[in-house]
């Protein structure tokens, strides 16, 4: 999959078939995510048409599917409720600009600073939020709605035993829609949630005042959208890399997501990112190249234009059932099994990430809390410095063996271990098994040396490694003014 | 007789026993190569647990290491191949596409629950592979 031609036409038949399958699987989710965000179904559908079509050309991971997603929709709820759709579109464009910058400055490599437990917490929190958003559509509307949702889930999980050629979510949606249409039962449908226009999107910049106030409103949301969008896209890209045994360009993917979001925002679509579930469906259905992503977007909009008046009849209970499935498959159940096996600090980080997201309803805040906590745990783990000492035979010379990483967090406790008052001619500080990392460590070292010298004890420093020596020479005597 | 043997391994005790039998067969002919195949079913889980494809690959290497060590000790030629997807169909497809002479699988694998729901991998392989299949109890 190296040349452009191969990326596009290396797998035509597989790509077209899988693209159609993905389009069918995208429709229910695009509608459901629009409803989560609080906008018309069309906003999500346009996004799920525009984003894959654009990313097929500019993305860095052929065969990956990007569209309107739950993670992004969850971040928009507040913005839409307070300021309306136009501000969402403006935020979507700004998100695109920020994501292009992420790609240009090659920030993708800093993803490695996000620990595994934070990533697991991220997907688990996402799953919980998606399910939480379904609760009003599931409960408190009588048993019929619950029964419809249960029937949806039953079809989704059981139909694959008959055939996996057609996505079972689509079968469930079609069956439930047909049932409610022909039995004449009155339940909430997609049509009750907003209007569906059977037209192609048109170019229209968001109707917001070009002013500082607008930027102040949308910027915090755009930051969250940028981070979550990049995070989920690169995670998905890695999963597709793994499934297909190929590599992908993560920086190009970041910029590509940006371009796709700018286009979506300019044509009335909401911000989106890569989707783990749909990308897995695409690869499993035989999709490998850019063509599959393009086909998915085009088939989706064609279906909506042709079948729009049936789509509005889809009962909300069926969509809620589909979203329940999305939530179940998003959750990393493995993490529950290993909760008490992995180091306690990892489990705490995971749980804190989930809890932060569930409370704040903001995935990016959860990621920040998780990273911060992991960093603190790491620092406290690595800041264990041990000091052993040995007195020579004449009892006039003591050698201190210092072992560990010396930096701002680890230097205060060890000082107490030195006995400055001891009657000695000389002390030796052996740093063979230590590393001096920062100015705090150098300052602490100086303090120790000065204290010994004040008591008339000579100090000899040995075993400093090259990097530490360099740092000490650079900083020593320049910090004495402290 | 059997020059190209596919050994399906998931690191379970059954897979280790299957490895021993595969080695016995391979020793009959010095030209025989054993292709150790591991099927990674859950890319999402593996990537999440390890963050990147490198870490995920490392985990898989560990899974087949009991088989590989045994084959190395027996001085038999071998190759390692990682497949993706559902174990049964993935093994069948690989066996049929690459003209293997023999497929060796353990009668059971690691996951009993999956076996109950989806049927056993060895059964699927025996039914659908076009070559000889040896199921080790």
Interface residues (C-beta under 8 A of the other chain):
Chain A: X112 X116 X119 X120 X123 X235 X238 X239 X241 X242 X243 X244 X245 X276 X280 X284 X332 X334
Chain B: X40 X43 X44 X45 X46 X47 X48 X49 X50 X51 X52 X53 X56 X82 X84 X85
